[in-house]
């Protein structure tokens, strides 16, 4: 019932910037939160940033001051602006949606993932 489509990944140099987008569509009744996770090779998936329904945001310590999460409520889209990128930011980034969905008893939905590579 829900689709999440991610875009914006790619290659950046250390100190550079990228902006990720994730657009949600389908029979969504209410969005509780949207967030970004990442998973580097041979590492566990980790929460990077989250924005809740009231607009409040939270970030992992490793990205505070460098990444900004935002949203466009009219289009059910969440963004992740990544500045001052470091090689350790290299990972597959996944969009996550927590929502009430018509016709479903699930709450969490995932995007397909987009590769971010930071290298000189």
N, C-alpha and C positions, 0 to 999 in steps of 0.2 A: 504493500500500500504506500510505501514511502521510498523515494529515491534521493540519494545524496551524490552530487556530482562535484568533484574537486578539480581545481585547475590552478596554475600559477607556479608549479614547481619547476626546477631546472638547476642550472649550474651558476654559482656565484663565487666570486673571489672573497677571501677573508676581508672583513670590513665592509662588504657589499650588502645589498638589500634584495629581498624578494617579498612579494605579496601573494599569499594564498587565498583562494576563494572556495567556498562550499555552498552550493545552492540546494535547498531542500524542496521537494515537491511531493504532492500526494494528499491523502485525506487526513491532514493534520488538524486536530482540534485545538491543541494548546502546546506551545513549546515551553518546557521548563528550563532548559539550558542547552547551549551548544558549546562544544569545546574542540580542542585539538590535542591529539596524542601523536607520539612519534616512536618509531622503533628502528634502532640502528642494528647492523648485522651482529648476530649472536648476543644481543642484549634484550632485556625485557621491554615491553611497551610501557611508556611513561606518559602521564598527563602533563601537558605543556601549559595550556591556558584554558580558561572557562569563562563564559559569560552567562549569567542567570537572567531570568525573566524580567527582573527589575532593573537590569542594566549593570549590576555590579560585576566586577571582574576579579579573577585570581590567577596567579602565575606561579610556575615552578621557580625555585630560587635561581636555577641556572640560566633563566631567560629574563628575569626581572630587569627593567630598565632598557632592554633591547627589543623585546617583542611587545606588540599591542594587539589585542583582540577587539573586534568591533562587529557590528551587525547592521543589516538593513532589514528592518522588520517587515516592510511592505513586500519584499521579495524572498523572505525566509532565507536570507543569505548571511553567512558569517565569514569574516576575513581574519587573516593573521598577517600583520605587517611585521616583517623580520628585518631588523637593522643590525649593524655591527656584527655581521655573521662570523662565526668561528668554525673551524673544521669539525669540532665536536658537535655542531648542529646537524651534520650530515646524517640523514635518516629518511625513512619513508614516513610521511606525515598523513595521519588519518583524521578526518572530520567525524565527530560524534554528535548525535542528536538524542536528547532525552525529551520525550514528548508523550502526550496523550493522543492516540491515533484512533480514528473511527474504524470499527471493525477489527481491532487488534487488541490482544492482551500483552503485547510487547511494549517496552518503554524505550529501549536503546537501539539505535540504528547507526550504521557505519558507512562512510564513504569508501571508495575503491582504493584510496591511497595515492599519494603523489610524491615522487622522489625529489629530495632536496640534496644537492651535493655542493659542499663548500670546499674549494681547493684552488691553489694557485697553479 
